[in-house]
Protein backbone atom coordinates (compact mmCIF):
# COMPACT_ATOMS: atom_id res chain seq x y z
CA UNK A 1 0.00 0.00 0.00
CA UNK A 2 1.47 3.29 -1.12
CA UNK A 3 1.04 6.49 0.85
CA UNK A 4 0.32 9.65 -1.01
CA UNK A 5 2.03 12.94 -0.50
CA UNK A 6 5.36 14.60 -1.17
CA UNK A 7 7.13 12.90 1.72
CA UNK A 8 8.20 9.89 -0.41
CA UNK A 9 9.98 12.11 -2.91
CA UNK A 10 11.53 14.23 -0.17
CA UNK A 11 12.75 11.12 1.65
CA UNK A 12 14.34 9.72 -1.52
CA UNK A 13 16.03 13.04 -2.24
CA UNK A 14 17.24 13.34 1.36
CA UNK A 15 18.89 9.92 1.03
CA UNK A 16 20.97 11.00 -1.97
CA UNK A 17 21.86 14.54 -0.97
CA UNK A 18 25.09 15.45 0.79
CA UNK A 19 24.93 16.10 4.50
CA UNK A 20 23.93 19.60 5.62
CA UNK A 21 26.80 22.06 5.41
CA UNK A 22 28.61 20.07 2.73
CA UNK A 23 28.37 21.78 -0.62
CA UNK A 24 28.63 19.26 -3.43
CA UNK A 25 31.70 19.74 -5.57
CA UNK A 26 31.04 19.94 -9.32
CA UNK A 27 31.90 16.61 -11.01
CA UNK A 28 34.67 18.13 -13.13
CA UNK A 29 36.41 19.52 -10.04
CA UNK A 30 36.05 16.17 -8.27
CA UNK A 31 37.61 14.41 -11.25
CA UNK A 32 40.46 16.93 -11.35
CA UNK A 33 41.04 16.59 -7.61
CA UNK A 34 41.16 12.80 -7.82
CA UNK A 35 43.46 12.95 -10.88
CA UNK A 36 45.78 15.38 -9.07
CA UNK A 37 45.80 13.13 -6.00
CA UNK A 38 46.60 10.13 -8.20
CA UNK A 39 49.48 11.99 -9.86
CA UNK A 40 50.76 13.09 -6.45
CA UNK A 41 50.54 9.49 -5.22
CA UNK A 42 52.57 8.24 -8.18
CA UNK A 43 55.20 10.94 -7.57
CA UNK A 44 55.23 10.13 -3.86
CA UNK A 45 55.64 6.42 -4.61
CA UNK A 46 58.67 7.13 -6.78
CA UNK A 47 60.22 9.25 -4.02
CA UNK A 48 59.40 6.60 -1.40
CA UNK A 49 61.01 3.89 -3.52
CA UNK A 50 64.13 6.00 -4.12
CA UNK A 51 64.49 6.80 -0.43
CA UNK A 52 63.82 3.35 0.94
CA UNK A 53 64.51 0.71 -1.68
CA UNK A 54 67.82 1.79 -3.22
CA UNK A 55 70.77 -0.31 -2.06
CA UNK A 56 73.39 1.26 0.15
CA UNK A 57 76.45 -0.98 0.13
CA UNK A 58 78.42 1.51 2.24
CA UNK A 59 75.83 1.22 5.03
CA UNK A 60 75.79 -2.58 5.10
CA UNK A 61 78.13 -2.99 8.10
CA UNK A 62 76.13 -0.38 10.05
CA UNK A 63 72.66 -1.79 9.49
CA UNK A 64 70.74 -3.92 11.96
CA UNK A 65 67.08 -4.80 12.20
CA UNK A 66 64.98 -3.36 14.99
CA UNK A 67 61.83 -5.08 16.16
CA UNK A 68 61.73 -3.40 19.58
CA UNK A 69 59.47 -0.32 19.47
CA UNK A 70 61.27 2.80 20.64
CA UNK A 71 64.84 1.47 20.42
CA UNK A 72 65.80 3.39 17.26
CA UNK A 73 63.97 6.49 18.44
CA UNK A 74 66.02 6.43 21.68
CA UNK A 75 69.20 6.00 19.62
CA UNK A 76 68.26 8.95 17.40
CA UNK A 77 67.53 11.12 20.44
CA UNK A 78 70.85 10.23 22.07
CA UNK A 79 72.89 11.33 19.02
CA UNK A 80 75.14 14.30 19.75
CA UNK A 81 74.24 16.03 16.48
CA UNK A 82 70.76 17.52 16.83
CA UNK A 83 70.57 17.94 13.06
CA UNK A 84 70.90 14.18 12.51
CA UNK A 85 68.17 13.54 15.08
CA UNK A 86 65.79 15.94 13.35
CA UNK A 87 66.71 14.49 9.97
CA UNK A 88 65.97 10.90 11.06
CA UNK A 89 62.85 11.51 13.15
CA UNK A 90 61.40 14.37 11.11
CA UNK A 91 62.16 12.67 7.81
CA UNK A 92 60.31 9.52 8.84
CA UNK A 93 57.32 11.51 10.09
CA UNK A 94 57.23 13.61 6.90
CA UNK A 95 57.43 10.47 4.78
CA UNK A 96 54.06 9.37 6.14
CA UNK A 97 52.20 12.68 5.72
CA UNK A 98 51.24 12.11 2.04
CA UNK A 99 49.37 8.92 3.00
CA UNK A 100 47.18 10.85 5.40
CA UNK A 101 46.49 13.56 2.84
CA UNK A 102 46.06 11.51 -0.34
CA UNK A 103 44.39 8.32 0.87
CA UNK A 104 41.02 9.95 1.78
CA UNK A 105 40.89 11.59 -1.66
CA UNK A 106 41.76 8.48 -3.65
CA UNK A 107 39.81 5.92 -1.62
CA UNK A 108 36.67 7.41 -0.03
CA UNK A 109 36.05 4.23 1.98
CA UNK A 110 39.49 4.64 3.56
CA UNK A 111 38.42 7.86 5.27
CA UNK A 112 38.61 7.83 9.01
CA UNK A 113 41.46 8.03 11.46
CA UNK A 114 41.61 4.30 12.21
CA UNK A 115 41.45 3.31 8.54
CA UNK A 116 44.22 5.74 7.56
CA UNK A 117 46.32 4.56 10.50
CA UNK A 118 45.88 0.87 9.63
CA UNK A 119 46.44 1.33 5.88
CA UNK A 120 49.59 3.35 6.44
CA UNK A 121 50.96 0.95 9.04
CA UNK A 122 50.37 -1.96 6.66
CA UNK A 123 52.00 -0.29 3.65
CA UNK A 124 54.97 0.97 5.64
CA UNK A 125 55.47 -2.42 7.31
CA UNK A 126 55.55 -4.00 3.86
CA UNK A 127 58.10 -1.42 2.67
CA UNK A 128 60.25 -2.13 5.74
CA UNK A 129 59.98 -5.89 5.23
CA UNK A 130 61.07 -5.59 1.59
CA UNK A 131 63.84 -3.24 2.65
CA UNK A 132 65.14 -5.66 5.27
CA UNK A 133 64.83 -8.78 3.14
CA UNK A 134 65.89 -7.65 -0.32
CA UNK A 135 67.85 -4.41 -0.23
CA UNK A 136 71.57 -4.32 0.51
CA UNK A 137 72.49 -1.94 3.30
CA UNK A 138 68.90 -1.56 4.53
CA UNK A 139 67.15 -3.18 7.48
CA UNK A 140 63.67 -3.57 8.95
CA UNK A 141 62.94 -0.98 11.66
CA UNK A 142 59.61 -1.00 13.50
CA UNK A 143 60.25 2.59 14.63
CA UNK A 144 60.22 3.75 11.01
CA UNK A 145 56.74 2.21 10.68
CA UNK A 146 55.64 4.01 13.87
CA UNK A 147 57.06 7.36 12.74
CA UNK A 148 55.62 7.05 9.21
CA UNK A 149 52.21 6.17 10.62
CA UNK A 150 52.40 9.14 13.00
CA UNK A 151 53.05 11.38 9.99
CA UNK A 152 50.05 9.92 8.15
CA UNK A 153 47.81 10.55 11.15
CA UNK A 154 49.05 14.16 11.36
CA UNK A 155 48.51 14.64 7.61
CA UNK A 156 45.01 13.22 7.89
CA UNK A 157 44.05 15.36 10.88
CA UNK A 158 45.52 18.59 9.46
CA UNK A 159 44.54 18.32 5.78
CA UNK A 160 43.37 14.90 4.61
CA UNK A 161 40.07 14.76 6.48
CA UNK A 162 38.89 18.11 5.12
CA UNK A 163 40.22 17.42 1.64
CA UNK A 164 38.57 13.99 1.54
CA UNK A 165 35.24 15.46 2.64
CA UNK A 166 35.50 18.25 0.08
CA UNK A 167 36.06 15.81 -2.78
CA UNK A 168 33.74 13.07 -1.48
CA UNK A 169 31.08 14.67 0.74
CA UNK A 170 29.25 12.51 3.22
CA UNK A 171 25.92 11.24 2.02
CA UNK A 172 22.77 11.05 4.08
CA UNK A 173 21.69 7.49 4.36
CA UNK A 174 18.26 6.14 5.16
CA UNK A 175 19.26 5.60 8.80
CA UNK A 176 20.11 9.30 9.19
CA UNK A 177 16.64 10.50 8.23
CA UNK A 178 14.49 12.13 10.88
CA UNK A 179 11.28 10.39 11.86
CA UNK A 180 8.11 11.73 10.28
CA UNK A 181 6.67 14.76 11.97
CA UNK A 182 10.03 15.87 13.41
CA UNK A 183 10.98 19.33 12.31
CA UNK A 184 14.57 20.27 11.50
CA UNK A 185 14.53 22.78 14.36
CA UNK A 186 13.77 20.01 16.91
CA UNK A 187 17.12 18.33 16.38
C-alpha positions as CSV (number, residue, x, y, z in Angstrom):
1,X,0.0,0.0,0.0
2,X,1.5,3.3,-1.1
3,X,1.0,6.5,0.8
4,X,0.3,9.6,-1.0
5,X,2.0,12.9,-0.5
6,X,5.4,14.6,-1.2
7,X,7.1,12.9,1.7
8,X,8.2,9.9,-0.4
9,X,10.0,12.1,-2.9
10,X,11.5,14.2,-0.2
11,X,12.7,11.1,1.6
12,X,14.3,9.7,-1.5
13,X,16.0,13.0,-2.2
14,X,17.2,13.3,1.4
15,X,18.9,9.9,1.0
16,X,21.0,11.0,-2.0
17,X,21.9,14.5,-1.0
18,X,25.1,15.4,0.8
19,X,24.9,16.1,4.5
20,X,23.9,19.6,5.6
21,X,26.8,22.1,5.4
22,X,28.6,20.1,2.7
23,X,28.4,21.8,-0.6
24,X,28.6,19.3,-3.4
25,X,31.7,19.7,-5.6
26,X,31.0,19.9,-9.3
27,X,31.9,16.6,-11.0
28,X,34.7,18.1,-13.1
29,X,36.4,19.5,-10.0
30,X,36.0,16.2,-8.3
31,X,37.6,14.4,-11.3
32,X,40.5,16.9,-11.4
33,X,41.0,16.6,-7.6
34,X,41.2,12.8,-7.8
35,X,43.5,13.0,-10.9
36,X,45.8,15.4,-9.1
37,X,45.8,13.1,-6.0
38,X,46.6,10.1,-8.2
39,X,49.5,12.0,-9.9
40,X,50.8,13.1,-6.5
41,X,50.5,9.5,-5.2
42,X,52.6,8.2,-8.2
43,X,55.2,10.9,-7.6
44,X,55.2,10.1,-3.9
45,X,55.6,6.4,-4.6
46,X,58.7,7.1,-6.8
47,X,60.2,9.3,-4.0
48,X,59.4,6.6,-1.4
49,X,61.0,3.9,-3.5
50,X,64.1,6.0,-4.1
51,X,64.5,6.8,-0.4
52,X,63.8,3.4,0.9
53,X,64.5,0.7,-1.7
54,X,67.8,1.8,-3.2
55,X,70.8,-0.3,-2.1
56,X,73.4,1.3,0.1
57,X,76.4,-1.0,0.1
58,X,78.4,1.5,2.2
59,X,75.8,1.2,5.0
60,X,75.8,-2.6,5.1
61,X,78.1,-3.0,8.1
62,X,76.1,-0.4,10.0
63,X,72.7,-1.8,9.5
64,X,70.7,-3.9,12.0
65,X,67.1,-4.8,12.2
66,X,65.0,-3.4,15.0
67,X,61.8,-5.1,16.2
68,X,61.7,-3.4,19.6
69,X,59.5,-0.3,19.5
70,X,61.3,2.8,20.6
71,X,64.8,1.5,20.4
72,X,65.8,3.4,17.3
73,X,64.0,6.5,18.4
74,X,66.0,6.4,21.7
75,X,69.2,6.0,19.6
76,X,68.3,9.0,17.4
77,X,67.5,11.1,20.4
78,X,70.9,10.2,22.1
79,X,72.9,11.3,19.0
80,X,75.1,14.3,19.8
81,X,74.2,16.0,16.5
82,X,70.8,17.5,16.8
83,X,70.6,17.9,13.1
84,X,70.9,14.2,12.5
85,X,68.2,13.5,15.1
86,X,65.8,15.9,13.4
87,X,66.7,14.5,10.0
88,X,66.0,10.9,11.1
89,X,62.8,11.5,13.1
90,X,61.4,14.4,11.1
91,X,62.2,12.7,7.8
92,X,60.3,9.5,8.8
93,X,57.3,11.5,10.1
94,X,57.2,13.6,6.9
95,X,57.4,10.5,4.8
96,X,54.1,9.4,6.1
97,X,52.2,12.7,5.7
98,X,51.2,12.1,2.0
99,X,49.4,8.9,3.0
100,X,47.2,10.9,5.4
101,X,46.5,13.6,2.8
102,X,46.1,11.5,-0.3
103,X,44.4,8.3,0.9
104,X,41.0,9.9,1.8
105,X,40.9,11.6,-1.7
106,X,41.8,8.5,-3.7
107,X,39.8,5.9,-1.6
108,X,36.7,7.4,0.0
109,X,36.0,4.2,2.0
110,X,39.5,4.6,3.6
111,X,38.4,7.9,5.3
112,X,38.6,7.8,9.0
113,X,41.5,8.0,11.5
114,X,41.6,4.3,12.2
115,X,41.5,3.3,8.5
116,X,44.2,5.7,7.6
117,X,46.3,4.6,10.5
118,X,45.9,0.9,9.6
119,X,46.4,1.3,5.9
120,X,49.6,3.4,6.4
121,X,51.0,0.9,9.0
122,X,50.4,-2.0,6.7
123,X,52.0,-0.3,3.6
124,X,55.0,1.0,5.6
125,X,55.5,-2.4,7.3
126,X,55.6,-4.0,3.9
127,X,58.1,-1.4,2.7
128,X,60.3,-2.1,5.7
129,X,60.0,-5.9,5.2
130,X,61.1,-5.6,1.6
131,X,63.8,-3.2,2.6
132,X,65.1,-5.7,5.3
133,X,64.8,-8.8,3.1
134,X,65.9,-7.7,-0.3
135,X,67.9,-4.4,-0.2
136,X,71.6,-4.3,0.5
137,X,72.5,-1.9,3.3
138,X,68.9,-1.6,4.5
139,X,67.2,-3.2,7.5
140,X,63.7,-3.6,8.9
141,X,62.9,-1.0,11.7
142,X,59.6,-1.0,13.5
143,X,60.3,2.6,14.6
144,X,60.2,3.7,11.0
145,X,56.7,2.2,10.7
146,X,55.6,4.0,13.9
147,X,57.1,7.4,12.7
148,X,55.6,7.0,9.2
149,X,52.2,6.2,10.6
150,X,52.4,9.1,13.0
151,X,53.1,11.4,10.0
152,X,50.0,9.9,8.1
153,X,47.8,10.6,11.2
154,X,49.0,14.2,11.4
155,X,48.5,14.6,7.6
156,X,45.0,13.2,7.9
157,X,44.1,15.4,10.9
158,X,45.5,18.6,9.5
159,X,44.5,18.3,5.8
160,X,43.4,14.9,4.6
161,X,40.1,14.8,6.5
162,X,38.9,18.1,5.1
163,X,40.2,17.4,1.6
164,X,38.6,14.0,1.5
165,X,35.2,15.5,2.6
166,X,35.5,18.2,0.1
167,X,36.1,15.8,-2.8
168,X,33.7,13.1,-1.5
169,X,31.1,14.7,0.7
170,X,29.2,12.5,3.2
171,X,25.9,11.2,2.0
172,X,22.8,11.1,4.1
173,X,21.7,7.5,4.4
174,X,18.3,6.1,5.2
175,X,19.3,5.6,8.8
176,X,20.1,9.3,9.2
177,X,16.6,10.5,8.2
178,X,14.5,12.1,10.9
179,X,11.3,10.4,11.9
180,X,8.1,11.7,10.3
181,X,6.7,14.8,12.0
182,X,10.0,15.9,13.4
183,X,11.0,19.3,12.3
184,X,14.6,20.3,11.5
185,X,14.5,22.8,14.4
186,X,13.8,20.0,16.9
187,X,17.1,18.3,16.4
